[in-house]
C-alpha cells in the first residue's frame, strides 16, 4: 500500500504555541496604574494613546515586546502634558524589563504534539514579531530543532504566504497553516491557496480578530492535541 508523502505544516507562534498576548495585557494594566499614580486617570484616553502609538510604531519597528515598550514611552509623552513624567517613564522601564524578559509558557500539549507531528510531517514557523525576540522564545521553548524553517515577515498577509510557498517550494494542496488569528493566520493563508486550522485562543489580540472566511479549506479545532487526529 503506497504511503502518502508528508504534509507541510506551518505554525504561528504567539498564542498558538505559547501564551503571549496576556503578557501585553498585564503590561498595559501596569501602565494604566502607573498613569494613575502620575495623575492621568482617564483610562480611555490612556488606551487610545497606547493604541495610536502602537499602530504608528508598527510601521517602522514591526511587532514585538521592545516596540511595545517604546509605544508606552511614546504614549506617556502624549499623556503627561503637565509635568511629572520622569517617574512615569521610570515605571515604563520597569514594566518593559519584566515584559521583555518574561518566559512564554507553552500551551497545553504543544511540545508532545509537535514532537509527534515532526516525525511524519515537515514543520515550518511563520510568525510576526522581531526575529531576535521570536527566535529567543523558540530556543527557550526547546522546540527550535523541530522546525525546518522559521520566517518572521513584517506582516502575515497573502503576499507573505505566497513568498513562503515559492521560496520553500511548497505544494499548496499539501500545506496547512495552523494558528489563532483570523486576520494573520487563517484568512490570508486560504487566500494564498492553502488549507488552515483555526485554534481559538482566549487572549488573542483584538486587532487580530476578524470574521473567518467561509471556506471548506478551514478546519476549527478546540485543542492543540486534536492536530494529531487531523494529521
C-alpha positions in Angstrom: 0.0 0.0 0.0 1.6 3.4 -1.0 2.5 5.8 1.8 1.2 9.3 1.4 4.0 11.9 1.3 4.4 14.1 4.3 2.5 17.3 4.7 3.9 20.8 5.2 2.5 22.2 8.4 3.1 25.9 9.0 2.6 27.2 12.6 2.1 30.6 14.1 4.0 31.1 17.4 2.4 33.7 19.8 -0.9 32.4 21.3 -0.7 29.3 19.2 2.3 27.6 20.7 2.7 29.7 23.8 0.9 32.4 25.8 2.0 35.9 24.7 -0.7 38.5 24.4 -1.8 38.0 28.1 1.7 39.4 28.9 0.9 42.6 26.9 -2.5 42.9 28.6 -0.9 42.7 32.0 1.8 45.2 31.0 -0.9 47.6 29.8 -2.7 47.2 33.2 0.6 48.1 34.9 0.9 51.1 32.7 -2.6 52.3 33.5 -1.8 52.0 37.2 1.4 54.0 36.7 -0.5 56.7 34.8 -3.0 57.0 37.7 -0.1 57.5 40.1 1.1 60.3 37.8 -2.4 61.9 37.9 -3.6 60.6 34.5 -6.9 58.9 35.4 -8.8 58.8 32.1 -8.4 55.1 31.2 -10.0 55.6 27.7 -7.5 58.3 26.9 -4.7 56.1 28.1 -5.9 53.2 25.9 -6.3 55.3 22.9 -2.8 56.9 23.3 -1.2 53.4 23.6 -3.2 52.1 20.6 -2.2 55.1 18.4 1.4 54.8 19.4 1.5 51.1 18.7 0.0 51.5 15.2 2.4 54.3 14.4 5.5 52.4 15.5 4.5 49.1 13.9 5.0 50.7 10.6 8.7 51.2 11.2 9.6 48.8 14.0 7.2 45.9 13.5 5.6 43.8 16.2 7.2 42.7 19.4 7.9 43.4 23.1 10.6 46.0 22.6 8.4 48.0 20.1 5.6 47.8 22.6 7.7 49.3 25.4 8.7 52.1 23.0 5.0 52.6 22.3 4.3 53.0 26.1 7.1 55.7 26.3 5.6 57.4 23.2 2.1 57.4 24.7 3.4 58.7 28.0 4.9 61.7 26.3 1.5 62.5 24.8 -0.3 61.9 28.1 2.0 63.7 30.6 1.4 67.2 29.4 1.6 68.8 32.8 4.9 67.6 34.0 5.6 64.7 36.3 6.6 62.4 33.5 10.0 61.4 34.9 8.5 58.8 37.3 6.1 57.6 34.7 9.0 56.8 32.3 10.9 55.1 35.1 7.8 52.9 35.7 7.7 52.1 32.0 11.3 51.0 32.1 10.4 48.6 34.9 7.3 47.3 33.1 9.3 46.8 30.0 12.2 45.0 31.6 9.7 42.5 33.1 7.8 42.1 29.8 10.9 41.6 27.6 12.5 39.0 29.9 9.3 37.2 30.7 9.2 33.5 29.8 6.4 32.4 27.5 4.8 29.2 28.8 3.9 26.6 26.2 0.2 26.0 25.8 -1.2 22.5 26.8 0.1 19.5 24.8 2.1 21.7 22.4 5.5 20.1 22.9 4.4 16.5 22.7 2.1 17.1 19.8 4.8 18.9 17.8 7.3 16.2 18.5 4.9 13.5 17.2 3.9 15.6 14.1 7.6 16.3 13.3 8.2 12.6 12.9 5.8 12.3 10.0 5.5 15.8 8.5 7.7 18.8 7.8 7.1 21.7 10.2 7.6 25.4 9.5 7.0 28.5 11.5 5.6 31.8 10.1 5.2 34.4 12.8 5.2 38.2 13.1 7.5 39.9 15.5 11.1 40.9 15.8 13.2 38.0 14.6 15.6 38.1 17.6 12.7 38.0 20.0 10.9 35.2 18.3 14.0 33.0 17.9 14.9 33.6 21.5 11.4 32.4 22.6 11.6 29.4 20.3 15.0 28.4 21.6 13.9 28.8 25.2 10.9 26.6 24.4 13.1 23.8 23.3 11.1 23.5 20.0 13.6 25.0 17.6 15.0 21.7 16.3 11.5 20.6 15.2 11.2 23.3 12.6 12.9 23.1 9.2 12.4 26.8 8.5 11.4 29.9 10.6 10.1 33.0 8.8 9.3 36.4 10.5 7.7 38.7 8.0 6.8 42.3 8.8 3.2 41.4 8.1 1.5 38.0 7.6 -0.6 38.9 4.6 -1.4 36.9 1.4 1.9 38.0 -0.2 3.9 36.7 2.8 2.3 33.3 2.3 2.9 33.3 -1.4 6.5 34.1 -0.8 6.9 31.2 1.6 5.2 28.9 -0.9 7.6 30.0 -3.6 10.8 30.1 -1.5 10.2 26.8 0.3 8.8 25.1 -2.8 5.6 24.1 -1.0 2.7 22.4 -2.7 -0.4 24.3 -1.7 -2.7 21.3 -1.7 -0.4 19.5 0.8 0.3 22.6 3.0 -1.7 23.7 6.1 -1.4 26.9 8.2 -2.2 26.5 11.9 -2.9 29.5 14.1 -5.2 31.5 16.4 -5.5 34.7 14.3 -8.2 35.0 11.6 -6.5 38.2 10.2 -2.9 36.9 10.1 -3.0 33.1 10.2 -6.2 31.8 8.6 -7.7 34.2 6.1 -4.6 35.2 4.2 -3.3 31.6 4.1 -6.6 30.5 2.5 -6.4 33.4 0.0 -2.9 32.1 -0.9 -4.4 28.7 -1.7 -3.5 26.9 1.5 -5.7 25.0 3.9 -5.8 26.2 7.5 -6.6 25.0 11.0 -8.0 27.7 13.4 -7.4 27.2 17.1 -9.2 29.8 19.1 -7.3 31.5 22.0 -8.9 33.4 24.8 -6.5 36.3 24.8 -5.9 36.8 21.1 -5.0 40.5 20.4 -8.2 42.3 19.4 -6.6 43.7 16.2 -6.1 40.1 15.0 -9.8 39.4 15.1 -12.0 39.4 12.0 -14.6 37.1 10.6 -13.3 33.8 9.2 -13.7 33.3 5.5 -16.5 30.9 4.6 -14.4 28.1 3.1 -14.2 24.3 3.2 -10.4 24.8 3.4 -10.7 25.9 7.1 -11.0 23.5 10.0 -11.6 24.7 13.5 -10.5 22.6 16.5 -10.8 23.2 20.2 -7.4 21.9 21.4 -3.9 21.7 20.0 -3.7 17.9 20.5 -6.5 17.5 18.0 -3.9 18.1 15.3 -2.8 14.5 15.8 -6.3 13.4 14.6 -6.1 15.6 11.6 -2.5 14.8 10.6 
